[in-house]
Amino acid sequence: RLEMASSSTRGWLHKRGGQDNKKGWKRRWCVLYNRAFNYYKNDSDKEAAGTIYAEDIVRVSPSRDDAKDSAYPFPFEVETPERVYLFCAKAKEERDEWIKKIGAVAVSRSRASTRTANLSQLR
């Protein structure tokens, strides 16, 4: 179930663990809000298990590596300079919607950073 409010997107995804994505898949409550993509162990947790900031996101795209896994057929990658995070949705449409939403936040954030950098160079 993917919930979209005007200011946030939230829903259950599976996340592959470990820096190298070699550990197992774990169900995570994911929230895209205020230029951050947070994932929680539970939908009732107050503290995120992890946060990926929009300004750190280099790329968001479907993953080809694990698409063969029938238990997790709709994976996608969130790439930062330090790491590639691997998430999986239950349906292609849900995966595509997450990619679109995360990508839009990352692009708008990078444009804002570029504008700020360009303005500071004018001074």
Phi, psi and omega in degrees: 000123180250119179256134177234113172260173182298330185249356182207159173234135182212151178170173180276133172226167170257142180237134177274131187276165175086152179301327183259009180057033181263346179280179184286171177277137176231140178286131182225141173276120186247139181225123174257111186206135173053047176065026176221142176252106182256145173231140186236155176288329181223157176284353178257355180294142177269331183251130181290144173286334178195157180223135173242116182277141183305320182292344179269347185282122179267322186201146172228125184201160173301146179263133177267336185301313186254011182296342180282344182285109185294336178283336182225070190278352184234062181280156172215156184250140171242110186259132172239170178300331184270335191197156171249117178269142181242121179239163179217134176258166180281335183221155180300317181298319179295315178302313182298324178293318176299315180300315180297312183293313180295317179299320180296319179294318180296317180293315181295324179291318181291326176295318179297318179295320179294317178298316180297316179297318180295320179294320181293333178286336180285339184281000000 
